[in-house]
Structure formats: structure tokens, C-alpha cells
Amino acid sequence: MEIFEELKKRGLIAQVTDEEEIKQLINNGGARFYIGFDPTADSLHVGHFMALCLMKRLQMAGNRPVVLLGGGTGHIGDPSGRTDMRSMLTSETIEHNCQCFKKQMERFIEFGEDKAIIVNNADWLLNLKYVELLRDVGACFTVNNMLRAECYKQRMEKGLSFLEFNYMIMQAYDFWHLNEHYGCNMQFGGDDQWSNMLAGTELIRRKSGKDAYAMTITLLLNSEGKKMGKTAKGAVWLDENKTSPYDFYQYWRNVDDADVMKCIKMLTFIPMQTIDEMEGWDDSRINEKKEILAYELTKLVHGEEKAQTAKSQAKAAFGGGGQLPEKIVKTDNPTVISVLVSAGICMSNGEARRLIQQGGVSVNDSKVTDINLPIADGDVIHKGKKVHVRIKLT
């Protein structure tokens, strides 16, 4: 099966500008494509994960990725999928986040001569002259068409700043610049980026008279990915210092039954022949599917050794042997509430108290009813059915 057909079978393609041309380019290894990542935090999260997996698939098929870090667009903020304006980041924070992204991306994408490249749009966007940009690029856009874009329409009622209104022009300019200077002929993104991506292809065709193509991947990267990327403790990060390999494993181990095969198709590198066989498994094997999903993705992000450890810890948590994950807690008053907060199991004393009152916390094998219950070194705290942690007091 050729790569374009595999992408379709895995459910990755949402829409394309010129399907036959894109199909030929991708199948023949002729795509020099880019995906942009705005550095809004100091770690990538699962909302970026699908884009990285897609880049890896296409690179394995002989295509060349261009990773675009949004050191310039990060100063503006993408309004797509937002109900309010993003917080403004300092130049120092944006640069720090870009450096963090680079280190994490090297685990997925192979960089080097004749391989993938990584560029930062701060190198060209921050040096643009305003009047020159208006005359050279702004003349290619009509406000009427821009306001039809879904990313703008959903913000009009609450208010869309002129700062954010410029984001489409900046993203289109990125594609034109990458086409002119790096030979980039294709742009990928989530389907909430479609209007911005069309603007980029149109700008290249009008200014340069060249062919340029856009292809979006399905909502798992965006609305579903953002929903999936949130837990009670915040986002699910690819940085193990923010989300441990065990928590990352458990996150995928606990996806909804209806989403398991979709995630296996879109995110793992399990061959399609094997996936086709898995789809025919009896419903009683749903947990086996979830364990395969969790293990494969944890191995991809954190390596095989840490994936094996996370798998063992998960089995221990559910009575299958192995070693439970351990949280080191420093406290002078090791009561159940203080330990729940110090271990990061709950975000606040109030949340911990409510959880105990609702019967959601057990220590070892006993349900907690006393909010002042003392915790001893080595005790195992259970939060519901999914979080199981051995406490190490120091």
C-alpha cells in the first residue's frame, strides 16, 4: 500500500486542495512539506503528537519535512479554536520554548543533510517592514474573504483583535517564504487551519506563479486532540518532567472504548494488516487493545525501557504484579490531604477534601473517611480506579 492510500485508510486525511497532485507527490517522495508549531509552552503535548507522527510517516516514505517553529507568529497568537485572546508571551519565553521543542522533536524526526530541517519564522517575520508588507502581501487579501474564515467568524461576537486578525497573513507569508527559500511545496495542519492554509497556497500562486498544496489532518489533532490532552491535572505533556511515562501510559490506557482503534490507526506504527486483524477481535479484548495502544505510544515518546516500566507499574496498580509508581513527598504534616496535594494527585486542599468526602480516595485497601488521616511511608493512595501511587516520605 502506498503512503497516501495508507494515510487515508488510517483516517488521517480530512481535506486536500489538489488530491491527484498531492497523491503523486507524496507517493513518489516529492513532497517537501511543513507543519508549524507555535511555542506557547515549554513542552509539546498530545495535541502536537499526531502532527509529529504524521511527519515521521511521511519522512519514512521518502518525503522531506520542514519543521516550522513559530518564534514570530508566537508573538501574535493563533485565534483558531479560541474563544478569547491568548496570553502575550515575552521574546525570552518564546525563544526558551522553541529550544525545548527542538530537543523533543529530535526523538521523532531525523534531522540533517538531505533529511528534515527546522526553521524559525522569527528569522523573517520580525524583520518585516509594515508598509512594505501591506503593499506586497496585504494587497493579495480581501477582508471579505478573511471574515468568512471559520477561525474568525467564531470570534466576532466576543471580539477579534486587529493583532489576531493579522495571523492569517503571517501564516500565508510563512508558506510563501518557505516556498521561495526552501522549496517547500506542501503545507499540513489540523482542519481548523484550513482557511489559513488556503490563504498560503493562494499567495504563492499569485505572487510566484508556482503550484503549492495544502492538506489537513483530521480533528484528533485539534478539537479532539485538545480535549484528549486535558486531565484533572492539566495537559498531557511529552516532557516526562511534566507528565511521567506512567501517567502518559495511563492516559492512553484509559481512552474511551470507542476511540481505541481510531487512536491505534492514527498514532501507532503498527502495520495496517495487523490493525485490520485487531478490528475483528471480540469485544472482550478491548483492554488488550488499550494496553497495546498505551505501550506503543509510550515507547515512541519515552523509549522501550520506560514503556516496559510503565506497563509493569500499571499491572501492579490493578493487582497484576509489578511495581507501583512512587511519588516522593516532602511534608512536616503527612495527612492525607497534604499528601494528595504534595504528590500532585489533587491540585488543592479543597479538591482533596471534596474527593475524600465523595468517597474517591483509598489508602492501601481502606476507603478514607477522615480528612486528617495520617499517611505513613510506603502507603499506597488510590484516587478512583485509575490513579494508584506509592508514597515515599522524606
C-alpha positions in Angstrom: 0.0 0.0 0.0 1.4 3.4 -1.0 1.7 6.1 1.7 -1.1 8.4 0.5 -3.6 5.4 0.5 -2.3 4.4 3.9 -2.9 7.8 5.3 -6.5 7.7 4.0 -7.0 4.2 5.4 -5.7 5.3 8.8 -8.3 8.1 8.8 -5.7 10.9 8.8 -6.7 13.0 5.8 -9.6 15.5 6.3 -9.3 17.5 3.1 -6.8 18.5 0.4 -6.6 21.2 -2.3 -5.5 19.0 -5.3 -5.8 15.4 -4.4 -4.3 13.8 -7.5 -1.2 16.1 -7.5 -0.7 15.6 -3.7 -1.1 11.8 -4.1 1.6 11.7 -6.8 4.0 13.9 -4.8 3.7 12.0 -1.6 3.8 8.5 -3.1 6.9 9.4 -5.1 8.7 11.1 -2.2 8.4 14.5 -3.8 6.7 16.4 -1.0 8.8 19.0 0.8 6.2 19.8 3.4 5.9 21.9 6.5 3.9 21.9 9.7 4.0 24.8 12.1 4.3 24.7 15.9 3.7 27.9 17.9 5.8 27.7 21.1 3.1 28.6 23.6 4.6 26.3 26.3 7.9 24.8 27.2 6.9 21.3 26.1 4.9 19.7 23.3 1.7 18.0 24.3 -0.5 15.3 22.9 -2.2 17.9 20.7 1.1 18.0 18.8 1.6 14.3 18.9 -0.4 13.5 15.8 1.4 16.0 13.7 4.8 14.6 14.7 3.6 11.0 13.9 2.4 12.2 10.5 5.8 13.9 9.8 7.6 10.7 10.8 5.4 8.6 8.5 6.0 10.9 5.5 9.7 11.0 6.1 9.9 7.2 6.3 8.2 7.3 2.8 11.0 9.5 1.4 9.4 12.9 1.8 11.2 15.8 3.4 9.7 17.6 6.5 10.3 21.2 7.3 9.6 21.9 11.0 8.5 25.5 11.4 8.8 26.9 14.9 6.6 29.9 15.4 9.0 32.2 17.1 7.4 35.1 15.1 3.8 34.1 15.0 4.0 33.2 18.7 4.1 36.9 19.3 0.6 37.2 17.9 -1.2 34.0 18.8 -3.4 31.9 16.6 -7.1 32.6 17.1 -8.2 29.3 15.6 -10.3 27.3 18.1 -10.1 30.0 20.7 -12.9 31.9 22.4 -10.5 34.5 23.8 -7.1 36.1 23.1 -4.0 34.1 24.1 -1.8 35.4 26.8 1.1 37.5 25.4 4.5 35.9 25.8 7.8 37.6 26.1 10.5 37.2 23.4 12.7 35.4 26.0 9.9 32.9 26.9 9.2 32.2 23.2 12.9 31.5 22.5 13.1 29.2 25.5 10.0 27.3 24.4 11.4 27.0 20.9 14.6 25.4 22.3 12.6 22.9 24.3 10.5 22.0 21.2 13.7 21.3 19.2 15.0 18.8 21.7 11.7 16.9 21.9 11.3 16.8 18.1 14.6 15.1 17.6 13.1 12.0 19.1 10.6 11.8 16.3 12.1 13.4 13.2 15.5 12.7 11.6 17.3 16.0 11.0 20.4 16.5 8.9 21.7 17.0 5.4 19.1 15.8 2.8 16.8 15.0 5.7 14.4 17.2 7.8 15.2 20.8 8.6 14.0 23.0 11.3 13.4 26.8 10.8 12.0 29.6 12.9 9.7 32.2 11.4 11.1 34.8 13.8 14.1 35.0 11.4 11.9 36.6 8.7 8.7 37.8 10.3 10.3 40.0 13.0 12.3 41.9 10.3 9.3 42.8 8.1 8.5 46.4 7.5 4.9 47.2 8.0 4.1 49.4 5.0 6.2 47.1 2.7 4.2 44.1 3.9 0.9 45.9 3.4 1.8 46.8 -0.2 3.4 43.4 -1.1 1.2 40.9 0.7 -1.8 42.8 2.0 -2.9 43.6 -1.5 -3.4 39.8 -2.1 -6.1 39.5 0.6 -9.7 40.8 0.8 -11.3 41.5 4.2 -14.5 39.9 2.9 -12.8 36.5 2.3 -10.9 36.7 5.6 -14.1 37.3 7.6 -15.6 34.2 6.0 -12.9 32.1 7.7 -14.3 29.9 10.5 -11.4 30.8 12.8 -12.5 34.5 12.6 -16.3 34.0 12.5 -16.4 32.3 15.8 -14.6 35.2 17.5 -16.6 38.1 16.0 -19.2 38.1 18.7 -16.8 38.3 21.6 -14.3 40.5 19.8 -11.4 39.8 17.5 -8.3 42.0 18.0 -6.6 43.5 15.0 -3.4 41.7 16.3 -5.1 38.3 15.8 -6.7 39.4 12.5 -3.2 39.5 11.1 -2.4 35.9 11.9 -3.7 34.5 8.6 -1.5 36.9 6.7 1.5 35.9 8.8 0.8 32.2 8.2 0.3 32.7 4.5 3.6 34.6 4.4 5.3 31.8 6.1 4.3 29.3 3.3 5.4 31.8 0.6 8.8 32.3 2.3 9.3 28.6 2.8 8.4 28.0 -0.9 10.8 30.7 -2.1 13.8 29.9 0.1 13.4 26.2 0.9 11.5 24.8 -2.0 8.6 23.9 0.3 5.6 22.8 -1.8 3.1 21.5 0.7 1.5 22.5 4.0 -0.1 20.3 6.5 -2.1 21.2 9.6 -5.3 20.5 11.5 -8.6 21.1 9.8 -9.3 24.2 11.9 -6.3 25.7 10.0 -7.9 25.2 6.6 -8.7 28.9 5.9 -5.1 30.0 6.8 -3.6 27.2 4.7 -5.7 28.1 1.6 -4.5 31.7 2.0 -0.9 30.5 1.9 -1.4 28.4 -1.3 -3.2 31.3 -3.0 -0.5 33.8 -2.0 2.2 31.5 -3.6 0.2 31.1 -6.8 -0.5 34.8 -7.1 3.0 36.1 -6.2 5.2 33.4 -7.6 3.0 31.6 -10.2 4.0 28.2 -8.6 2.0 25.2 -7.6 1.5 24.8 -3.8 -0.7 22.4 -2.0 -2.4 22.1 1.4 -3.7 19.0 3.2 -5.3 18.9 6.6 -5.4 16.0 9.0 -8.4 15.1 11.0 -9.8 16.6 14.2 -7.9 14.4 16.5 -5.1 16.9 16.3 -7.3 19.8 17.2 -10.7 19.8 18.8 -10.4 16.1 19.9 -6.7 16.4 20.5 -7.1 19.4 22.7 -10.0 17.7 24.6 -8.0 14.5 24.9 -4.9 16.4 26.0 -6.6 17.6 29.2 -6.8 15.8 32.5 -7.7 16.9 36.0 -4.1 17.9 36.5 -3.8 19.8 33.2 -2.3 19.0 29.8 -0.7 15.7 28.9 2.8 16.7 28.0 5.5 14.9 26.1 8.1 16.1 28.6 8.4 13.4 31.3 9.2 16.0 33.9 5.6 17.4 33.4 3.8 14.1 32.6 5.6 11.0 33.8 5.9 7.9 31.5 3.5 6.1 33.8 0.9 8.9 33.7 1.4 9.1 29.9 0.8 5.3 29.6 -2.3 5.5 31.9 -3.7 8.4 29.8 -3.8 6.2 26.7 -4.7 3.1 28.7 -7.9 4.9 29.8 -9.2 6.3 26.5 -12.8 5.7 25.7 -13.6 2.3 24.2 -15.0 3.9 21.1 -11.7 5.8 20.4 -9.2 3.0 20.8 -9.0 1.7 17.3 -9.1 5.3 15.9 -6.0 6.1 18.0 -4.2 2.9 17.1 -4.7 3.7 13.4 -3.8 7.4 13.6 -0.9 7.3 16.1 0.8 4.0 16.1 3.1 2.5 13.5 1.5 -1.0 13.7 1.1 -2.3 10.2 -2.4 -1.9 8.7 -2.6 -5.7 8.1 -2.2 -6.2 11.9 -4.7 -3.4 12.6 -7.3 -5.0 10.3 -6.9 -8.2 12.3 -7.4 -6.3 15.6 -10.6 -4.7 14.4 -12.0 -8.2 14.1 -11.2 -9.1 17.7 -14.0 -9.8 20.1 -15.2 -7.0 22.4 -13.8 -8.9 25.4 -10.3 -8.0 24.2 -10.8 -4.2 24.5 -8.4 -3.9 27.4 -5.8 -5.8 25.4 -6.2 -3.2 22.6 -5.8 -0.4 25.1 -2.6 -1.9 26.6 -1.2 -2.2 23.1 -2.1 1.5 22.3 -0.6 2.7 25.6 2.6 0.7 25.3 3.3 1.6 21.6 2.8 5.3 22.2 4.8 5.4 25.5 7.6 3.6 23.7 7.5 6.1 20.9 7.7 9.1 23.2 9.8 7.8 26.1 11.6 4.7 24.8 11.1 1.0 25.2 12.6 0.7 28.7 10.4 3.3 30.2 7.4 1.9 28.4 8.0 -1.5 29.9 8.3 0.0 33.4 5.1 2.0 32.9 3.3 -1.2 31.8 4.6 -3.1 34.8 3.5 -0.3 37.1 0.1 -0.3 35.6 -0.3 -4.0 36.1 0.8 -3.6 39.8 -1.9 -0.9 40.2 -4.6 -3.3 39.1 -3.4 -6.3 41.0 -1.3 -7.9 38.3 2.1 -7.8 40.0 5.0 -5.4 39.2 6.0 -2.2 40.9 3.7 0.8 41.5 4.8 4.3 40.6 6.3 6.2 43.6 5.8 9.8 44.5 8.3 11.5 46.8 6.6 13.8 49.2 8.3 16.4 51.5 5.9 17.4 54.3 6.1 18.0 58.0 2.5 17.0 58.4 1.8 13.9 56.3 -2.0 13.8 56.5 -4.0 12.5 53.5 -5.0 16.0 52.3 -1.4 17.4 52.4 0.0 14.3 50.7 -2.6 14.3 48.0 -1.7 17.9 47.1 2.1 17.5 47.5 2.1 14.3 45.3 0.2 16.2 42.6 -2.8 13.9 42.8 -5.0 16.8 43.6 -4.5 20.5 42.7 -5.6 22.0 46.0 -6.7 21.2 49.6 -10.3 21.9 48.6 -10.2 19.4 45.7 -8.6 16.8 48.0 -11.3 17.4 50.7 -14.2 17.1 48.2 -12.7 14.0 46.7 -12.5 12.3 50.1 -16.0 13.4 51.0 -17.2 11.9 47.8 -15.6 8.5 48.6 -13.0 8.8 45.8 -9.8 8.2 47.9 -8.5 5.0 49.4 -5.3 4.3 51.3 -4.0 0.8 50.9 -7.2 -1.2 51.0 -9.4 1.1 53.0 -11.7 3.9 51.9 -10.7 7.3 53.5 -13.4 9.0 55.6 -11.1 11.1 57.9 -9.7 14.1 56.2 -6.9 14.2 58.9 -5.9 10.6 58.4 -2.1 10.3 58.8 -0.1 8.8 55.9 2.9 6.6 56.5 5.9 6.0 54.4 5.1 3.3 51.8 1.3 3.7 51.9 -0.5 3.4 48.6 -3.0 6.1 47.7 -5.8 5.3 45.3 -7.7 8.1 43.5 -10.7 6.5 41.9 -10.0 3.5 39.7 -7.2 5.0 37.6 -4.6 6.6 39.9 -2.5 4.4 42.2 0.6 5.8 43.8 3.0 4.6 46.5 4.1 7.4 48.8 7.7 7.9 49.8 8.0 10.4 52.7 11.2 12.4 53.2 
